[in-house]
Amino acid sequence: MTSVTDILRAKPDPTVYTIGPAAAVFDAVGLMVARNIGALVVVEQDQVVGIVTEREVARQVIVDAVPARQLAVRAIMQAPVMIVSPQRTSEECMALMTEHRLRHLPVIDDGGRLCGLVSIGDLVKDIISEQKFIIEQLERYIAGQRA
């Protein structure tokens, strides 16, 4: 089983982008677009207080027609946010995401610091890699049995 630590190490860019709860949603969207990401962890005084994703923006700004320049991130962020430790496994994260219908999980270390962000895409990539490895092992086993 792959740990969250291993998943974070495998990411090409492990940077976790954050924003404050008082920032305008417009600025949050600008940062997401500039960095080609789908979520920002909302941090206040070095503590994770929420997460804002494209989904919240779509629901609040587009559907409800609320001006993004006038709306604070705190008004649309998911809070409290579900977090995981670096020791959790990809399977545990996938179960949490499935059960709670989440696409991102902030990773908090033993010191309470934000140290990463795991996305559903990260987990799918890991699971595909594990399945590919298993298939290769089974193919080798079968080939060895027939030889």
Secondary structure, DSSP 8 states (H G I E B T S, - for coil): --BHHHHHHH-S-----EE-TTSBHHHHHHHHHHHT-SEEEEEETTEEEEEEEHHHHIIIIIIS---TTTSBGGGTSBSS---B-TTSBHHHHHHHHHHHT-SEEEEE-TTS-EEEEEEHHHHHHHHHHHHHHHHHHHHHHHHHHH-
